[in-house]
């Protein structure tokens, strides 16, 4: 049964990290996969995903995520490996896919552009749907999509500077360029039925593309349904009874927990106040959550991807209740060069593997200090 409104709002995290050896070269995670609960392979060889269970508080979420990461890092230390909290590997050798019929179907349906997805590591944040407020929750998450600027973690792809948020550029503008509506942020909805109709339409488009590429219908229907066939930055997930925000890059876990806490806090607030769409500014007050028009949101999102925390994006996020100064986007620290060599990329990966280990070590030592 879904919880009533007085119960805690559950939230969970799924985060992907590149796995490297001691020299910073991408490598197969191998022995790390069974190092802790919730650890899984992704569809490409050098990426490891770490998931939490649904947690009733940020303190619980933080404890679980950091404990699982700590277990993985202990195994990584034993095997000469590290986890890299960057959205792309910056510059690298070939990235191999694991054998999978599902991935083969995506490659054929989406075409050669699906190759861009192999170069991306991100974070998914789930917040439990609130009965009677699902539309407001979904629309609010859509309006908060510019918060991706808080955790941009790589401006580089194949050694070249792309944008402040290279992963978002790869996913939204490049990977799905030939499959309309995929990869893009979808407009606000008026009812859950609107969302369901969109999913069905997008699934039919994906199915048509797969069939035109010679994929058997039975194979597509075996591996995909309307919910799993689409990639959009904010998604209503019937399977988990959550609203999922898929825009954040892979980054330091303390930053991920911080942004997840803000999402859960704003959901707690919207249950008891008015949510309306009005104007271009957007603001969260004690009495209302005012969402800007969708066109205005898209302008903020474009700026967040292209340039990161520009003054307009910063001001918008502050009005929506984010403590912008508490975030340290990795992109800002490693940006500044047009080109990055393979050897320099390996050094950066090693540096940020050390940063992640330090972040986890400090978090485990002070696990309840911030959110107790």
C-alpha positions as CSV (number, residue, x, y, z in Angstrom):
1,X,0.0,0.0,0.0
2,X,1.3,3.5,-0.7
3,X,2.1,5.6,2.4
4,X,-0.2,8.2,3.7
5,X,1.0,11.8,3.6
6,X,2.2,11.8,7.2
7,X,4.7,9.0,6.6
8,X,8.3,9.6,5.6
9,X,9.0,10.2,1.9
10,X,11.3,7.5,0.7
11,X,14.1,8.3,-1.6
12,X,16.9,6.3,-3.3
13,X,20.0,6.8,-5.4
14,X,21.6,4.9,-8.4
15,X,25.1,6.2,-9.3
16,X,27.5,5.0,-11.9
17,X,31.3,5.3,-11.6
18,X,34.1,4.6,-14.0
19,X,36.5,1.9,-12.8
20,X,40.2,2.5,-13.3
21,X,43.5,0.7,-12.5
22,X,46.3,2.4,-10.6
23,X,47.5,4.1,-13.8
24,X,44.1,5.6,-14.5
25,X,43.3,3.3,-17.3
26,X,39.7,2.2,-17.7
27,X,39.3,-1.4,-16.6
28,X,36.7,-4.1,-16.0
29,X,35.2,-3.9,-12.4
30,X,35.5,-7.7,-12.0
31,X,35.9,-8.4,-8.3
32,X,34.1,-5.2,-7.3
33,X,30.8,-6.4,-8.5
34,X,30.0,-8.5,-5.4
35,X,31.8,-6.3,-2.9
36,X,28.5,-4.9,-1.4
37,X,24.7,-5.1,-1.8
38,X,23.3,-3.0,-4.6
39,X,26.4,-3.2,-6.8
40,X,25.9,-4.1,-10.4
41,X,27.5,-3.9,-13.8
42,X,26.3,-1.4,-16.3
43,X,26.0,-2.1,-20.0
44,X,29.6,-1.0,-20.8
45,X,32.6,-2.8,-19.4
46,X,34.3,-0.2,-17.2
47,X,31.3,1.2,-15.4
48,X,30.0,0.1,-12.0
49,X,26.6,1.1,-10.6
50,X,25.9,1.4,-6.9
51,X,22.2,1.5,-5.8
52,X,20.6,2.2,-2.4
53,X,17.3,0.8,-1.2
54,X,14.4,3.3,-0.7
55,X,15.3,5.2,2.5
56,X,13.0,7.2,4.8
57,X,15.5,10.0,5.5
58,X,18.5,11.6,4.1
59,X,20.6,10.5,7.1
60,X,19.6,6.9,6.3
61,X,20.3,7.4,2.6
62,X,23.7,8.9,3.3
63,X,24.6,6.0,5.6
64,X,23.6,3.3,3.2
65,X,25.2,4.9,0.1
66,X,28.5,5.6,2.0
67,X,28.6,2.2,3.6
68,X,28.2,0.5,0.2
69,X,30.8,2.7,-1.4
70,X,33.1,2.0,1.5
71,X,32.8,-1.7,1.0
72,X,33.5,-1.4,-2.7
73,X,36.5,0.9,-2.1
74,X,38.0,-1.6,0.4
75,X,37.9,-4.2,-2.3
76,X,39.2,-1.7,-4.9
77,X,42.2,-1.0,-2.6
78,X,43.0,-4.7,-2.5
79,X,42.9,-5.1,-6.3
80,X,44.5,-1.8,-7.3
81,X,41.4,-0.2,-8.7
82,X,39.5,3.1,-8.1
83,X,36.1,4.6,-8.8
84,X,36.1,7.8,-10.8
85,X,33.2,10.4,-10.2
86,X,33.3,12.0,-13.6
87,X,30.5,12.1,-16.2
88,X,32.8,11.1,-19.0
89,X,36.2,9.5,-19.0
90,X,37.5,12.7,-20.6
91,X,39.7,10.9,-23.1
92,X,40.1,7.2,-23.4
93,X,40.6,4.0,-25.3
94,X,37.7,2.1,-26.8
95,X,34.8,1.5,-24.4
96,X,33.4,-2.0,-24.9
97,X,29.8,-3.0,-24.4
98,X,28.9,-6.1,-22.6
99,X,27.1,-8.7,-24.6
100,X,23.3,-8.1,-24.3
101,X,20.4,-8.6,-26.7
102,X,18.8,-5.5,-25.1
103,X,21.8,-3.3,-26.0
104,X,22.0,-4.8,-29.5
105,X,18.4,-3.8,-30.1
106,X,19.1,-0.2,-28.9
107,X,22.1,0.0,-31.2
108,X,20.0,-1.0,-34.1
109,X,17.0,1.0,-33.3
110,X,18.8,4.2,-32.4
111,X,21.6,3.7,-34.8
112,X,25.3,4.7,-34.6
113,X,24.5,7.6,-32.4
114,X,23.8,5.2,-29.5
115,X,27.6,5.0,-29.3
116,X,27.6,8.3,-27.4
117,X,25.8,6.7,-24.5
118,X,28.8,4.5,-23.9
119,X,30.8,7.5,-22.8
120,X,28.4,8.6,-20.0
121,X,28.2,8.0,-16.3
122,X,25.3,9.5,-14.3
123,X,23.1,9.5,-11.3
124,X,19.4,8.7,-10.9
125,X,17.5,10.0,-7.9
126,X,14.1,8.5,-7.0
127,X,11.6,10.1,-4.7
128,X,8.5,8.3,-3.8
129,X,5.3,9.4,-5.5
130,X,2.9,11.2,-3.2
131,X,-0.7,10.1,-3.7
132,X,-2.9,13.0,-4.8
133,X,0.1,15.1,-5.7
134,X,1.8,13.1,-8.4
135,X,1.3,15.6,-11.2
136,X,2.6,18.5,-9.1
137,X,5.6,16.4,-8.1
138,X,6.4,15.4,-11.7
139,X,6.0,19.0,-12.9
140,X,8.2,20.3,-10.1
141,X,10.9,17.9,-11.0
142,X,10.7,19.1,-14.6
143,X,11.1,22.6,-13.4
144,X,14.1,21.7,-11.2
145,X,16.0,20.1,-14.1
146,X,18.4,23.1,-14.4
147,X,19.8,21.9,-11.0
148,X,22.0,19.6,-13.1
149,X,24.4,22.5,-13.2
150,X,25.2,21.9,-9.5
151,X,26.8,18.6,-10.3
152,X,28.2,18.9,-13.8
153,X,31.3,16.8,-13.6
154,X,32.9,16.8,-17.1
155,X,33.1,19.2,-20.0
156,X,35.1,16.8,-22.1
157,X,34.4,14.1,-24.6
158,X,37.1,12.2,-26.5
159,X,39.6,14.8,-25.3
160,X,37.8,17.8,-26.6
161,X,35.8,20.4,-24.7
162,X,32.1,20.1,-25.5
163,X,30.0,22.0,-23.0
164,X,30.0,22.5,-19.2
165,X,27.8,19.4,-19.0
166,X,29.2,17.1,-21.7
167,X,27.1,14.1,-20.6
168,X,23.9,16.1,-20.9
169,X,25.0,17.2,-24.4
170,X,25.8,13.7,-25.4
171,X,22.5,12.2,-24.2
172,X,20.1,15.0,-25.1
173,X,21.5,16.4,-28.3
174,X,23.6,13.6,-29.9
175,X,22.6,10.1,-28.8
176,X,18.9,10.4,-29.7
177,X,19.3,13.0,-32.5
178,X,17.5,10.7,-34.9
179,X,14.8,9.5,-32.6
180,X,12.4,12.4,-32.0
181,X,11.3,13.1,-28.4
182,X,13.9,10.7,-26.8
183,X,16.6,12.3,-24.7
184,X,14.6,15.6,-24.3
185,X,13.0,17.1,-21.3
186,X,9.2,16.7,-21.7
187,X,6.7,19.5,-21.1
188,X,4.5,19.7,-17.9
189,X,1.5,17.4,-17.7
190,X,-2.1,18.1,-16.7
191,X,-2.8,14.5,-15.6
192,X,-1.1,11.2,-15.2
193,X,-3.0,10.0,-18.2
194,X,-1.1,12.6,-20.3
195,X,2.1,11.0,-19.2
196,X,0.9,7.5,-20.0
197,X,-0.1,8.6,-23.5
198,X,3.3,10.1,-24.1
199,X,5.0,6.8,-23.0
200,X,2.8,4.8,-25.4
201,X,3.6,7.1,-28.2
202,X,7.3,7.1,-27.6
203,X,7.3,3.3,-27.3
204,X,5.6,3.0,-30.6
205,X,8.2,5.3,-32.2
206,X,11.0,3.1,-30.7
207,X,9.3,-0.1,-31.8
208,X,8.9,1.3,-35.3
209,X,12.5,2.3,-35.5
210,X,13.6,-1.2,-34.3
211,X,11.4,-2.9,-36.8
212,X,12.7,-0.7,-39.6
213,X,16.2,-1.7,-38.6
214,X,15.3,-5.4,-38.9
215,X,14.7,-6.3,-35.3
216,X,12.1,-8.9,-34.6
217,X,9.0,-7.5,-32.8
218,X,9.1,-10.4,-30.3
219,X,12.6,-9.5,-29.3
220,X,11.7,-5.9,-28.7
221,X,8.7,-6.7,-26.7
222,X,10.7,-9.2,-24.6
223,X,13.2,-6.6,-23.5
224,X,11.3,-3.3,-23.6
225,X,8.0,-1.9,-22.4
226,X,6.8,1.7,-22.7
227,X,8.5,2.7,-19.4
228,X,11.9,1.1,-20.1
229,X,12.1,2.0,-23.8
230,X,12.4,5.8,-23.3
231,X,15.1,8.1,-22.0
232,X,13.9,11.4,-20.7
233,X,15.5,13.4,-17.9
234,X,12.5,13.3,-15.6
235,X,10.4,10.2,-15.6
236,X,7.3,9.0,-13.7
237,X,8.1,5.4,-12.7
238,X,5.1,3.1,-12.2
239,X,7.4,0.2,-11.6
240,X,9.0,1.8,-8.5
241,X,6.1,4.3,-7.6
242,X,8.6,7.1,-7.8
243,X,9.4,10.2,-9.8
244,X,12.9,9.8,-11.1
245,X,15.4,12.6,-11.9
246,X,18.0,11.2,-14.3
247,X,19.9,14.4,-15.2
248,X,22.7,14.5,-12.6
249,X,26.2,13.5,-13.6
250,X,28.2,11.0,-11.7
251,X,30.0,13.0,-9.0
252,X,31.2,12.9,-5.4
253,X,28.7,11.1,-3.2
254,X,28.4,13.9,-0.7
255,X,27.2,16.2,-3.5
256,X,24.7,13.6,-4.7
257,X,23.2,13.1,-1.2
258,X,22.9,16.9,-0.9
259,X,20.9,17.3,-4.1
260,X,18.7,14.3,-3.3
261,X,18.0,15.8,0.1
262,X,16.7,19.0,-1.6
263,X,14.5,17.1,-4.0
264,X,12.9,15.2,-1.1
265,X,12.5,18.3,0.9
266,X,10.7,20.1,-1.8
267,X,8.3,17.1,-2.3
268,X,7.5,17.3,1.4
269,X,6.7,21.0,0.9
270,X,4.5,20.6,-2.2
271,X,2.2,18.2,-0.3
272,X,1.0,21.1,1.9
273,X,1.2,24.1,-0.4
274,X,-0.1,25.4,-3.7
275,X,1.9,24.5,-6.9
276,X,1.2,26.7,-9.9
277,X,2.9,27.5,-13.2
278,X,3.3,31.2,-13.7
279,X,5.8,33.6,-15.4
280,X,9.4,33.0,-16.1
281,X,11.2,33.4,-12.8
282,X,10.0,30.5,-10.5
283,X,10.2,30.7,-6.7
284,X,9.6,28.5,-3.6
285,X,8.0,30.3,-0.7
286,X,6.3,29.1,2.5
287,X,2.9,29.2,0.8
288,X,3.5,28.2,-2.8
289,X,5.8,26.6,-5.3
290,X,5.7,28.7,-8.4
291,X,7.1,26.9,-11.5
292,X,8.2,29.0,-14.5
293,X,6.7,28.3,-17.9
294,X,8.2,25.3,-19.7
295,X,9.9,27.5,-22.2
296,X,11.6,29.4,-19.4
297,X,12.7,26.1,-17.9
298,X,14.2,25.0,-21.2
299,X,16.2,28.2,-21.3
300,X,17.6,27.6,-17.9
301,X,18.4,24.0,-18.8
302,X,20.2,25.0,-22.0
303,X,22.3,27.5,-20.0
304,X,23.1,24.8,-17.3
305,X,24.3,22.4,-19.9
306,X,26.2,24.9,-22.0
307,X,27.8,27.1,-19.4
308,X,27.0,25.6,-16.0
309,X,26.2,28.0,-13.0
310,X,25.7,31.2,-15.0
311,X,24.3,34.1,-12.9
312,X,20.7,33.5,-14.2
313,X,20.9,29.7,-13.5
314,X,22.4,30.4,-10.0
315,X,19.6,33.0,-9.2
316,X,16.9,30.6,-10.4
317,X,18.2,27.7,-8.3
318,X,18.5,29.9,-5.3
319,X,14.9,31.1,-5.7
320,X,13.9,27.4,-5.9
321,X,15.6,26.8,-2.5
322,X,19.0,25.4,-3.4
323,X,22.1,26.4,-1.4
324,X,24.2,26.9,-4.5
325,X,27.3,27.8,-2.7
326,X,27.3,24.4,-1.0
327,X,28.0,22.7,-4.3
328,X,31.4,22.3,-6.1
329,X,30.8,21.2,-9.7
330,X,33.8,19.1,-10.8
331,X,33.5,20.6,-14.3
332,X,34.6,24.0,-12.9
333,X,37.7,22.5,-11.4
334,X,38.9,20.6,-14.5
335,X,37.7,23.0,-17.2
336,X,39.9,25.5,-19.0
337,X,41.5,23.5,-21.8
338,X,40.3,22.9,-25.3
339,X,42.0,19.5,-25.6
340,X,43.1,16.9,-23.0
341,X,45.5,14.1,-24.0
342,X,44.9,10.5,-23.1
343,X,47.8,10.6,-20.5
344,X,46.4,13.8,-18.9
345,X,42.9,12.2,-18.8
346,X,44.4,9.3,-16.9
347,X,46.0,11.6,-14.4
348,X,42.7,13.4,-13.9
349,X,40.8,10.1,-13.4
350,X,43.4,9.0,-10.8
351,X,43.1,12.3,-9.0
352,X,39.4,12.1,-8.8
353,X,39.4,8.5,-7.8
354,X,41.4,9.7,-4.8
355,X,38.9,12.6,-4.3
356,X,36.1,10.1,-4.2
357,X,37.9,7.9,-1.7
358,X,38.5,10.9,0.5
359,X,34.9,12.0,0.2
360,X,33.7,8.5,1.3
361,X,36.2,8.3,4.1
362,X,35.2,11.6,5.5
363,X,31.5,10.8,5.1
364,X,31.8,7.5,6.9
365,X,33.7,9.2,9.8
366,X,31.0,11.9,10.1
367,X,28.0,10.0,8.8
368,X,25.2,11.8,10.7
369,X,26.9,15.2,11.2
370,X,25.1,17.1,8.4
371,X,21.7,15.5,8.2
372,X,21.0,14.0,11.7
